[in-house]
């Protein structure tokens, strides 16, 4: 389990490969795994609820979830660079090469510049 989490709380909700790493959402935490050694490189905290989707966009990782927020993380530093408030829980993110699309539980779809 990630630091500070009990085994009973651990489950993988989503994952993606981006920037040479495997990014795994475990509850409200993000784990960065080395795909060759299968070991945790680091973990990112900063969410209050389950992460439901992840996508890689350039040098950033976008995460969204049940806390009604989209968070953008710099993959090199691990710092959060942006937070976008939503009207309900976010269940899907997609990137078309220019725009990041977000689908929410309240049937809304929002979009953001992916650059």
C-alpha positions as CSV (number, residue, x, y, z in Angstrom):
1,X,0.0,0.0,0.0
2,X,0.9,3.6,-0.4
3,X,2.3,5.3,2.7
4,X,-0.4,6.2,5.2
5,X,-2.9,3.8,3.7
6,X,-4.3,0.6,5.2
7,X,-4.4,-2.6,3.1
8,X,-8.2,-2.7,3.2
9,X,-8.3,0.8,1.6
10,X,-6.1,-0.1,-1.3
11,X,-7.5,-0.7,-4.8
12,X,-6.4,0.6,-8.2
13,X,-9.1,2.7,-9.8
14,X,-7.2,3.6,-13.0
15,X,-3.7,3.8,-14.5
16,X,-1.9,5.1,-17.5
17,X,1.6,5.0,-19.1
18,X,3.0,8.4,-19.8
19,X,6.5,10.0,-19.7
20,X,8.3,6.7,-19.3
21,X,6.4,5.8,-16.1
22,X,3.3,3.9,-15.1
23,X,1.0,6.2,-13.1
24,X,-1.4,4.3,-10.8
25,X,-4.4,5.8,-8.9
26,X,-4.7,4.1,-5.5
27,X,-7.7,5.7,-3.7
28,X,-6.8,9.4,-3.5
29,X,-3.1,9.0,-4.2
30,X,-1.0,8.7,-7.3
31,X,1.9,6.2,-7.5
32,X,4.6,6.6,-10.1
33,X,6.1,3.2,-11.0
34,X,9.2,2.4,-13.0
35,X,8.0,0.0,-15.7
36,X,11.4,-1.9,-15.8
37,X,11.9,-2.4,-12.0
38,X,8.2,-2.4,-11.1
39,X,9.2,-0.2,-8.0
40,X,7.5,2.9,-6.7
41,X,9.5,6.0,-7.8
42,X,7.3,8.4,-5.8
43,X,3.8,9.1,-4.8
44,X,1.7,12.2,-5.0
45,X,-1.0,13.3,-2.5
46,X,-3.4,16.2,-2.7
47,X,-6.8,14.7,-3.4
48,X,-9.5,14.0,-0.9
49,X,-11.4,11.3,-2.7
50,X,-11.0,8.5,-5.2
51,X,-9.3,9.3,-8.5
52,X,-11.4,8.0,-11.4
53,X,-9.3,8.9,-14.5
54,X,-5.8,9.8,-15.6
55,X,-4.3,11.0,-18.8
56,X,-0.9,12.2,-19.9
57,X,-0.8,15.6,-21.8
58,X,2.7,16.7,-22.8
59,X,4.9,16.9,-19.7
60,X,1.8,16.9,-17.4
61,X,-0.4,14.3,-15.8
62,X,-4.1,15.2,-15.5
63,X,-6.1,13.4,-12.7
64,X,-9.8,13.7,-12.0
65,X,-12.2,12.1,-9.6
66,X,-14.9,12.0,-7.0
67,X,-13.8,15.3,-5.4
68,X,-15.2,17.2,-8.4
69,X,-11.8,18.5,-9.4
70,X,-9.3,18.1,-12.2
71,X,-5.7,18.4,-11.1
72,X,-2.8,18.9,-13.4
73,X,0.6,17.7,-12.1
74,X,4.1,18.4,-13.5
75,X,5.5,14.9,-14.0
76,X,9.1,16.0,-13.4
77,X,8.7,17.8,-10.1
78,X,5.6,16.1,-8.9
79,X,4.0,19.4,-8.0
80,X,0.4,20.4,-8.8
81,X,0.3,23.1,-11.4
82,X,-3.4,23.7,-11.8
83,X,-6.7,22.8,-10.3
84,X,-10.0,23.0,-12.2
85,X,-13.3,22.9,-10.3
86,X,-16.1,20.9,-11.8
87,X,-19.9,20.8,-11.1
88,X,-19.9,17.1,-10.2
89,X,-17.7,14.0,-10.0
90,X,-15.5,13.5,-13.1
91,X,-15.5,10.0,-14.6
92,X,-13.7,10.4,-17.9
93,X,-10.9,12.5,-19.4
94,X,-9.8,12.4,-23.0
95,X,-7.1,14.4,-25.0
96,X,-7.4,14.9,-28.7
97,X,-4.0,16.5,-29.2
98,X,-5.3,20.0,-28.5
99,X,-8.2,19.9,-26.1
100,X,-8.7,18.0,-22.8
101,X,-12.3,16.8,-22.5
102,X,-14.0,16.0,-19.2
103,X,-17.2,14.1,-18.7
104,X,-19.0,14.5,-15.3
105,X,-21.7,12.6,-13.4
106,X,-24.2,15.5,-13.9
107,X,-24.0,14.8,-17.7
108,X,-21.9,17.9,-18.4
109,X,-18.9,17.9,-20.7
110,X,-16.3,20.6,-20.2
111,X,-13.1,21.2,-22.2
112,X,-9.7,22.8,-21.6
113,X,-6.7,23.9,-23.6
114,X,-4.3,21.0,-23.4
115,X,-1.2,23.2,-23.9
